[in-house]
Amino acid sequence: MVHAAWCWAIDGCISMTETVSPLLRLLRGGRDSSEQPVSAMLKRNMPLVPADTIAGRALVTVIAIMTFLAALSAGAGILVDQASRGWTQSVAREMTIQVKPITGRDIEADVRKAAELARATPGVGEVRIFSKAESEHLLEPWLGTGLDLGSLPIPRLIEINFGAGAVDTTSLRKALSESVANATLDDHRLWLTRLSQMARATVGLVVLILVLVLVAMGLAVTFATRGAMAGNREIVDVLHFVGAQDSFIAREFQRHFLWLGLKGGLIGGGCAIAAFSLSGLLSRWFSTNASADQMQALFGTFALGVWGYLAIVIIALGIAILTAMISRTIVFRHLRSLA
């Protein structure tokens, strides 16, 4: 009896009267000679929720956009995190001595003296002196190329890489102040602190964007589910009153919205993967100029790696599952309100 009611309800009744009248006859045990056998109606397997509607296509578009934005924000967070770890590992194992040019002093002699003091410090591994041309080249991303920087008082740099042991920065700083007054030691502690703060702020921003995207998508799925239930309200109510299980009705809506979520999630996630792959190719093609070097220093080579792309796939699948769960919850609440 319940299966017959289900078939008649899903068979696409035009009005409430046309839907209820066959059900009432079945409940009374009678049957019109013009009605089809129950077995024939069961073979139709018509979905409770129409598979292809304007509202469904609109929801797929919304889910695809939300997934794309979520994947972009997550990918950007992964890139910044990878780059910040690379910065931290490289900067934490080196220091810099800056020798400023002063009138009346031989800057080349000051640079050599500072380098000798650095090599004599315990824990120091390699010491590299930047030439005048290399120091000027470091300013090209900000000042541009083709400029004559010979008349500018550009400081000379000495790069110090740590050895196996710890470096006594206090003694090195004191020796520089006594022997080379125009030399300053930078151990990059301030930069490491700022990098850590920036990385944490970026991760927090990514989490905030993901939460906002999920909230917006949840609202869109809620409205879409309520709209689908309103369009099939008579069928849902009849199925409920004749004894169809709530889990069966909710499962029909869940299956429908899970499929919509999968389509939208895969479209949005695929577009995000394509965007990051294209950005990686473009960054490698334009890696010859100074601005590209700065972008690579900030974000790396836009290479997410296997785990980054896997995170995008997980986001797409998670959004699809969340879509199905939200629709199931909304349907259960409606059916319980009918009891």
SULNORCOR-V37028 format. One line per field, one symbol per residue. ss: DSSP state (a for helix, b for strand, c for the rest). phi: phi as a letter, one per 40 degrees, with the letter a starting at -180 (. if undefined). A space follows every 50 residues. Layout:
ss: ???
phi: ???
This chain:
ss: caaaaaaaaacccccaaaaaaaaaaaaacccccccccaaaaacccccccc cccaaaaaaaaaaaaaaaaaaaaaaaaaaaaaaaaaaaaaaccbbbbbbc ccccccaaaaaaaaaaaaaccccbbbbbbccaaaaaaccaaaaccccccc cccccbbbbbbbccccccaaaaaaaaaaacccbbbbccaaaaaaaaaaaa aaaaaaaaaaaaaaaaaaaaaaaaaaaaaaacaaaaaaaaaccccaaaaa aaaaaaaaaaaaaaaaaaaaaaaaaaaaaaaaaaaccccaaaaaaaaaac ccccaaaaaaaaaaaaaaaaaaaaaaaaaaaaaaaaaac
phi: .ccccccccccgccacccccdcccccccgcacccccccccccccfcccbd cbbcccccccccccccccccccccccccccccccccccccccbabbbbbc cbcgbcccccccccccccccccgccbbbcccccccccccccbcgbgcccc ccccccbbcbbcccccccccccccccccbbccbbbbcgcccccccccccc cccccccccccccccccccccccccccccccbccccccdccchccccccc cccccccccccccccccccccccccccccccccccbccccccccccccbg cfccgcccccccccccccccccccccccccccccccccc
